Amino acid sequence: MASSVTMTTVDNILKEVYEGQLNDQLQSEAITIKRIESTSEGVTEDVGGKYVRFPIRVKRNHGIGARNEGEVLPDGLSQGYASAQLNLSYQYGTVKLNGQVFELAERNFQAFASALQEELDGLKEGLRKDTNRQTYGTGKGTLCTATASGSTTTLVTTDADAIYMEVGMVCDLYDSSDALKTTGNAKEITNISSSGGNTTITFTPAAGGSTASGDYLVRDDNLNKEILGFGKIVNNTGSLYGIDPATQPVWKSEMDAPVSARNISEGSMISMIDRVRKNGGRTTVMFTTLGVRRAYFQLLTQQRRYNNTQQFEGGFNGLAFTTDWGDIPLVTDFDCPSGTIWFMNEKQLKIYHTGQWSWMNRDGSNWTRVYNVPSGGGNAGFVDAYMATMFRYWQIGTKRRNSHGKMTNINEAS
């Protein structure tokens, strides 16, 4: 007689079906984050959070000089340092199954495993995409920003700014002053339509008033909780890890951000690489959009240089940009913001974390009963459903902000 299926069995299946595959999916399929090295070295914790502290050198020892015989020697000086503190971001992914599905574990275990696999594949894909999106963010969590007035149920933006939006997303709506519009009512995206270069995003429930230019959408409750991605790291203004370039001028990236849009040129790309090199850095990869990649390819074609896509170290594919230090891959990523090329020094980037994605089971089980609070009123309480949550505490960090660069306002080719 077959033994009955217990929650312990279900917990083990959860790990077998999913946990062993998640890391591979995140590392092998996400374009940009794939090349950033992960480490748990230096991660510590205190009351209030987990963080990494490290010093950065901001000034050489200039106690040097030339003297004639018998003259006073140079004054003894020292190098200058600043202390950086990088706080980890706490990230989660949750899957929910109805109690009826768990009944299948007793009567038809294969059907249960298939239903579980389908839900976990969806969660895995969502985590993979969102992780890569955050790599280009500032930590604020902005998904898209309105460029024109809309209605109480629509937000209008450009096609280029709507690349992260998907039907089914649950988002908070903020105005340009970061004030939450209609407090407590997250918006579910119900439709996305494009016409004439603009995208209209429809949501429910309605906002308290019409949307205006500058309003923006963020994943529900994510505001200022996401990782500090390239959008924050690669900048020449603004404090990063508690260090402000206004007081430490060396702590800033190289920026090429003209007010007006311009066509791509090899000269401007070489100039950016040289500026990074002047700071003591070295560009090892450039990330960009499909449209900018097409513009660069057309530039090569016009100059009768018919370059094919090359495979670089680590199985990475991209067009080659030739420098006196060798070829640098120009790699496309759908999640890259429009009209932008990121000049990154991978040796100066790390993912700091306490561990890989894991199931949360501090109360003894991966599965917990769902407690439901009806949005339209009514009795709150437990329902016949269970949820399991994965978590990871992590952050992207750099110890040399000036070894990265960015070009913006580049015309994209059709």
Summary of the structure (lengths in Angstrom):
residues: 414
radius of gyration: 25.1
end to end distance: 65.4
largest distance: 99.9
contacts: 1208
relative contact order: 0.18
helix: 24%
strand: 33%
